[in-house]
Amino acid sequence: MLHELLFALVGFTGDFVIDERENLEDEDEDGDCHVGPTFRLAPDLSFLDPSERSAIERLIPLGFYYRELNRFATKSRNLTWIQSPLELPVPMPQPEKRRESVYRRAIANGIVEILSVYRAAVLKVEQNLLSEPVPILATVTQGLHKFEVLLPPLYRLITEIEKKDIRGGQLLNLLHKSCHCGVPELQTCIQRLLWHGHQVMYNQLASWMVYGFLQDPYGEFFIQRQDRQERESEKSRVDAEKSVQKSADGAALSIDWHSGYHISLDMLPEYIQMPVAESILFAGKAIRVLRNPGSEFQLRVDSSNHSSRLKGVFSGFNDSTMDLSDEFGLDMQELLPQSEADKIDTMLQELKVSTEFHKRLFESAVSSIRTIAGNHLWQLVVVRADLNGHLKALKDYFLLAKGDFFQCFLEEGRQLMRLPPRQSTAEADLMVPFQLAALKTIGEEDKYFPRISLRMSSFGGTNATVAPKEISMKTLADSSLQRNTNATEVALDGWDGISLEYSVEGPLQLFFTQEVISKYRKVFQYLIRLKRTQMELERSWVAVIQQDHADFSNHRRNRDSIPVSVLRSRRHQPMWRVREHMIFLIRNLQFYIQVDVIESQWNVLQTHVQESHDFTELVGFHQEYLMALISQSFLDIGSLSRILDSIMKLCLQFCWNLEQQDSTSSLSELERITEEFNKKSNSLYTILRSSRIAGSQRAPYLRQFLMRLNFNRFFEDTATGVISVGKQRT
């Protein structure tokens, strides 16, 4: 009976202890339909007293629990399915419903440790019984009683794992919750299982945050790569944008950074907070960029010596290995020093060897690793990739800081823009004044100008982007001549669709995303309309003065003729007044945006660039800079933005109709424009003085703009007045 009992305690039944499951048919192989022990004493044992039977029946469930735990460990530790997906035969039959899990195998290793302690205890009981004549049942009970509180909860744990197919971070979360119990021995066992699970997690963290690789063949890590279909759609979108961003490597780098990886909430343990997971995600992506910044950003220090040495070392490998050696052998050593990688690995190893998971130490280590990655990524983007130079270029061209260039461009293209743009040749037509302005104002030392490309966005992308140096002057001249024969036209103010694109390469695409460039483009289109309106108002004044001088000269030469100049001069006087009100408003708006908004916010951004040494902080500061430009320019206030746009359109219409000085219909049109301008000016003044915006966060900027318009109460006195063209008509 002794050995029958001991065999039953390690999972082997016989004539003394039987397994009820063997008598059932249509049984699941793993016994998932049974939630309780099925080991029972044989019914024909008549030599046992009731007390002995009761004691044995309390002991033999341990054998059932041992067998089930051992079965789970054996199945989970099966090495035939722990292999690279590339090595799997195609097609691979999957007879089992269970999915592979590295985390489950780690937990199985912990269960094996616990079962080995249990087997040692059974062996110790056997030795004691054979060496000393002691009571059998009392000795067995005394030697194994502590496992009565360990094995049943562990069995329920593996039953839940198999029933719900729990894997990865969900398994860690389950173990972490199970640790909170009132039995110290059970808590110690589950903490040991959790330690084994954390070993896998720390290995994945080391692969991700030290080398930039996602080592997760079965999708169990809380950092996961984007689904293949989503990646393909994202790749197709980037391919469509290659006319704007020419570098395929940079585009792939940008996809990886912005949408290549994400946090899987299903696999994120509850005891790891979302900010910590986001720091882990950022650190791994930063390490990937530092290890492989892109082919267009290869370091050129001592390149000839390095290349000759590497060709000898890697002569037996293919070309792809050579590329990896260049990137990971040269750039990685410079962008991420080995000492820093070792420092990150050391911090993770210290966490890995700890017997318990300390949340505070874990978060502190992740924060330190994130700081290291952020600082080196800042060095790459800001220092090596010349971020400040590109920011200055965007300010020069998108925010019209190079005023002489755009002044020349609008003057050269003035006659072209007085005609409706042609859909098929508009961009090519604009390249003539664009190139002429560049030749007159931009020197060859401006290395950022070739990155600028001109575009007519109002055409919805029908025409491809035209780069400054991709079209010959002959082609430009031919396309301009075709305007007279092309039948497709758009509205006269279609030139408001003029916009710019900026070619971004390499790691800078992490900073200058398409969303960022679109915000710059939005501000540019607003500023170029404002600049064009201001120039037209000034040119109209020049045209009127020149005409007056010509009329006066004709009157002096022909004293006996009808004094047409006197009549025209009288008609012009109210027009001059209207024009003065228009130019006053447009100039003050332009000065407010260029000085009070752009220059002020630029100085704030420059201070942040100089003081900040973290990439994420810098991205945040730049986003604040763009939002301040849009907000303080009132582009996100629909009512105010619409009024300013309509005022600019009225100003352009006024200038165009002013040329038809002798036309009665033109004069009536000027009266209509003047009346509309008065209404819009009143509406603008009403909004700026509105009590509804007194508590708004934009109130200070609106008041600042109003102060420029009304610094001597001129705008207040004139905006509500009636400016009539016909009042002084003769």
Secondary structure in CASP SS format (residue, H / E / C, confidence):
PFRMAT SS
TARGET T0000
AUTHOR 0000-0000-0000
METHOD secondary structure of the structure
MODEL  1
M C 1.00
L H 1.00
H H 1.00
E H 1.00
L H 1.00
L H 1.00
F H 1.00
A H 1.00
L H 1.00
V C 1.00
G C 1.00
F C 1.00
T C 1.00
G C 1.00
D C 1.00
F C 1.00
V E 1.00
I E 1.00
D E 1.00
E H 1.00
R H 1.00
E H 1.00
N H 1.00
L C 1.00
E C 1.00
D C 1.00
E C 1.00
D C 1.00
E C 1.00
D C 1.00
G C 1.00
D C 1.00
C C 1.00
H C 1.00
V C 1.00
G C 1.00
P C 1.00
T C 1.00
F E 1.00
R E 1.00
L E 1.00
A C 1.00
P C 1.00
D C 1.00
L C 1.00
S C 1.00
F C 1.00
L C 1.00
D C 1.00
P H 1.00
S H 1.00
E H 1.00
R H 1.00
S H 1.00
A H 1.00
I H 1.00
E H 1.00
R H 1.00
L H 1.00
I C 1.00
P H 1.00
L H 1.00
G H 1.00
F H 1.00
Y H 1.00
Y H 1.00
R H 1.00
E H 1.00
L H 1.00
N H 1.00
R H 1.00
F H 1.00
A H 1.00
T H 1.00
K H 1.00
S H 1.00
R C 1.00
N C 1.00
L C 1.00
T C 1.00
W C 1.00
I C 1.00
Q C 1.00
S C 1.00
P H 1.00
L H 1.00
E H 1.00
L C 1.00
P C 1.00
V C 1.00
P C 1.00
M C 1.00
P C 1.00
Q C 1.00
P C 1.00
E C 1.00
K C 1.00
R C 1.00
R C 1.00
E C 1.00
S C 1.00
V H 1.00
Y H 1.00
R H 1.00
R H 1.00
A H 1.00
I H 1.00
A H 1.00
N H 1.00
G H 1.00
I H 1.00
V H 1.00
E H 1.00
I H 1.00
L H 1.00
S H 1.00
V H 1.00
Y H 1.00
R H 1.00
A H 1.00
A H 1.00
V H 1.00
L H 1.00
K H 1.00
V H 1.00
E H 1.00
Q H 1.00
N H 1.00
L H 1.00
L H 1.00
S H 1.00
E C 1.00
P C 1.00
V C 1.00
P C 1.00
I H 1.00
L H 1.00
A H 1.00
T H 1.00
V H 1.00
T H 1.00
Q H 1.00
G H 1.00
L H 1.00
H H 1.00
K H 1.00
F H 1.00
E H 1.00
V H 1.00
L C 1.00
L H 1.00
P H 1.00
P H 1.00
L H 1.00
Y H 1.00
R H 1.00
L H 1.00
I H 1.00
T H 1.00
E H 1.00
I H 1.00
E H 1.00
K H 1.00
K H 1.00
D C 1.00
I C 1.00
R C 1.00
G H 1.00
G H 1.00
Q H 1.00
L H 1.00
L H 1.00
N H 1.00
L H 1.00
L H 1.00
H H 1.00
K H 1.00
S H 1.00
C C 1.00
H C 1.00
C C 1.00
G C 1.00
V C 1.00
P H 1.00
E H 1.00
L H 1.00
Q H 1.00
T H 1.00
C H 1.00
I H 1.00
Q H 1.00
R H 1.00
L H 1.00
L H 1.00
W H 1.00
H H 1.00
G H 1.00
H H 1.00
Q H 1.00
V H 1.00
M H 1.00
Y H 1.00
N H 1.00
Q H 1.00
L H 1.00
A H 1.00
S H 1.00
W H 1.00
M H 1.00
V H 1.00
Y C 1.00
G C 1.00
F C 1.00
L C 1.00
Q C 1.00
D C 1.00
P C 1.00
Y C 1.00
G C 1.00
E C 1.00
F C 1.00
F C 1.00
I E 1.00
Q E 1.00
R E 1.00
Q C 1.00
D C 1.00
R H 1.00
Q H 1.00
E H 1.00
R H 1.00
E H 1.00
S H 1.00
E H 1.00
K H 1.00
S H 1.00
R H 1.00
V H 1.00
D H 1.00
A H 1.00
E C 1.00
K C 1.00
S C 1.00
V C 1.00
Q C 1.00
K C 1.00
S C 1.00
A H 1.00
D H 1.00
G H 1.00
A H 1.00
A H 1.00
L H 1.00
S H 1.00
I H 1.00
D H 1.00
W H 1.00
H H 1.00
S H 1.00
G H 1.00
Y E 1.00
H E 1.00
I E 1.00
S C 1.00
L H 1.00
D H 1.00
M H 1.00
L C 1.00
P C 1.00
E C 1.00
Y C 1.00
I C 1.00
Q C 1.00
M H 1.00
P H 1.00
V H 1.00
A H 1.00
E H 1.00
S H 1.00
I H 1.00
L H 1.00
F H 1.00
A H 1.00
G H 1.00
K H 1.00
A H 1.00
I H 1.00
R H 1.00
V H 1.00
L H 1.00
R H 1.00
N C 1.00
P C 1.00
G C 1.00
S H 1.00
E H 1.00
F H 1.00
Q C 1.00
L C 1.00
R C 1.00
V C 1.00
D C 1.00
S H 1.00
S H 1.00
N H 1.00
H H 1.00
S H 1.00
S H 1.00
R H 1.00
L H 1.00
K H 1.00
G H 1.00
V H 1.00
F C 1.00
S C 1.00
G C 1.00
F C 1.00
N C 1.00
D H 1.00
S H 1.00
T H 1.00
M H 1.00
D H 1.00
L H 1.00
S H 1.00
D H 1.00
E H 1.00
F H 1.00
G H 1.00
L H 1.00
D H 1.00
M H 1.00
Q H 1.00
E H 1.00
L H 1.00
L C 1.00
P C 1.00
Q H 1.00
S H 1.00
E H 1.00
A H 1.00
D H 1.00
K H 1.00
I H 1.00
D H 1.00
T H 1.00
M H 1.00
L H 1.00
Q H 1.00
E H 1.00
L H 1.00
K H 1.00
V H 1.00
S C 1.00
T C 1.00
E C 1.00
F C 1.00
H C 1.00
K H 1.00
R H 1.00
L H 1.00
F H 1.00
E H 1.00
S H 1.00
A H 1.00
V H 1.00
S H 1.00
S H 1.00
I H 1.00
R H 1.00
T H 1.00
I H 1.00
A H 1.00
G H 1.00
N H 1.00
H H 1.00
L H 1.00
W H 1.00
Q H 1.00
L H 1.00
V H 1.00
V H 1.00
V H 1.00
R H 1.00
A C 1.00
D C 1.00
L H 1.00
N H 1.00
G H 1.00
H H 1.00
L H 1.00
K H 1.00
A H 1.00
L H 1.00
K H 1.00
D H 1.00
Y H 1.00
F H 1.00
L C 1.00
L C 1.00
A C 1.00
K C 1.00
G H 1.00
D H 1.00
F H 1.00
F H 1.00
Q H 1.00
C H 1.00
F H 1.00
L H 1.00
E H 1.00
E H 1.00
G C 1.00
R H 1.00
Q H 1.00
L H 1.00
M H 1.00
R C 1.00
L C 1.00
P C 1.00
P C 1.00
R E 1.00
Q C 1.00
S C 1.00
T C 1.00
A H 1.00
E H 1.00
A H 1.00
D H 1.00
L H 1.00
M H 1.00
V H 1.00
P H 1.00
F H 1.00
Q H 1.00
L H 1.00
A H 1.00
A H 1.00
L H 1.00
K H 1.00
T H 1.00
I C 1.00
G C 1.00
E C 1.00
E C 1.00
D C 1.00
K C 1.00
Y C 1.00
F H 1.00
P H 1.00
R H 1.00
I E 1.00
S E 1.00
L E 1.00
R E 1.00
M E 1.00
S H 1.00
S H 1.00
F H 1.00
G C 1.00
G C 1.00
T C 1.00
N C 1.00
A C 1.00
T C 1.00
V E 1.00
A C 1.00
P C 1.00
K C 1.00
E C 1.00
I C 1.00
S C 1.00
M H 1.00
K H 1.00
T H 1.00
L H 1.00
A H 1.00
D H 1.00
S H 1.00
S H 1.00
L H 1.00
Q H 1.00
R H 1.00
N H 1.00
T C 1.00
N C 1.00
A C 1.00
T C 1.00
E E 1.00
V C 1.00
A C 1.00
L H 1.00
D H 1.00
G H 1.00
W H 1.00
D H 1.00
G H 1.00
I E 1.00
S E 1.00
L E 1.00
E E 1.00
Y E 1.00
S C 1.00
V C 1.00
E C 1.00
G H 1.00
P H 1.00
L H 1.00
Q H 1.00
L H 1.00
F C 1.00
F C 1.00
T C 1.00
Q H 1.00
E H 1.00
V H 1.00
I H 1.00
S H 1.00
K H 1.00
Y H 1.00
R H 1.00
K H 1.00
V H 1.00
F H 1.00
Q H 1.00
Y H 1.00
L H 1.00
I H 1.00
R H 1.00
L H 1.00
K H 1.00
R H 1.00
T H 1.00
Q H 1.00
M H 1.00
E H 1.00
L H 1.00
E H 1.00
R H 1.00
S H 1.00
W H 1.00
V H 1.00
A H 1.00
V H 1.00
I H 1.00
Q H 1.00
Q H 1.00
D H 1.00
H H 1.00
A H 1.00
D H 1.00
F H 1.00
S H 1.00
N H 1.00
H H 1.00
R H 1.00
R H 1.00
N C 1.00
R C 1.00
D C 1.00
S C 1.00
I C 1.00
P C 1.00
V H 1.00
S H 1.00
V H 1.00
L H 1.00
R H 1.00
S H 1.00
R H 1.00
R H 1.00
H H 1.00
Q H 1.00
P H 1.00
M H 1.00
W H 1.00
R H 1.00
V H 1.00
R H 1.00
E H 1.00
H H 1.00
M H 1.00
I H 1.00
F H 1.00
L H 1.00
I H 1.00
R H 1.00
N H 1.00
L H 1.00
Q H 1.00
F H 1.00
Y H 1.00
I H 1.00
Q H 1.00
V H 1.00
D H 1.00
V H 1.00
I H 1.00
E H 1.00
S H 1.00
Q H 1.00
W H 1.00
N H 1.00
V H 1.00
L H 1.00
Q H 1.00
T H 1.00
H H 1.00
V H 1.00
Q H 1.00
E H 1.00
S C 1.00
H C 1.00
D C 1.00
F H 1.00
T H 1.00
E H 1.00
L H 1.00
V H 1.00
G H 1.00
F H 1.00
H H 1.00
Q H 1.00
E H 1.00
Y H 1.00
L H 1.00
M H 1.00
A H 1.00
L H 1.00
I H 1.00
S H 1.00
Q H 1.00
S C 1.00
F C 1.00
L C 1.00
D C 1.00
I C 1.00
G H 1.00
S H 1.00
L H 1.00
S H 1.00
R H 1.00
I H 1.00
L H 1.00
D H 1.00
S H 1.00
I H 1.00
M H 1.00
K H 1.00
L H 1.00
C H 1.00
L H 1.00
Q H 1.00
F H 1.00
C H 1.00
W H 1.00
N H 1.00
L H 1.00
E C 1.00
Q C 1.00
Q C 1.00
D C 1.00
S C 1.00
T H 1.00
S H 1.00
S H 1.00
L H 1.00
S H 1.00
E H 1.00
L H 1.00
E H 1.00
R H 1.00
I H 1.00
T H 1.00
E H 1.00
E H 1.00
F H 1.00
N H 1.00
K H 1.00
K H 1.00
S H 1.00
N H 1.00
S H 1.00
L H 1.00
Y H 1.00
T H 1.00
I H 1.00
L H 1.00
R C 1.00
S C 1.00
S H 1.00
R H 1.00
I H 1.00
A C 1.00
G C 1.00
S C 1.00
Q C 1.00
R C 1.00
A H 1.00
P H 1.00
Y H 1.00
L H 1.00
R H 1.00
Q H 1.00
F H 1.00
L H 1.00
M H 1.00
R H 1.00
L H 1.00
N C 1.00
F C 1.00
N C 1.00
R C 1.00
F H 1.00
F H 1.00
E H 1.00
D H 1.00
T H 1.00
A H 1.00
T C 1.00
G C 1.00
V C 1.00
I C 1.00
S C 1.00
V C 1.00
G C 1.00
K C 1.00
Q C 1.00
R C 1.00
T C 1.00
END
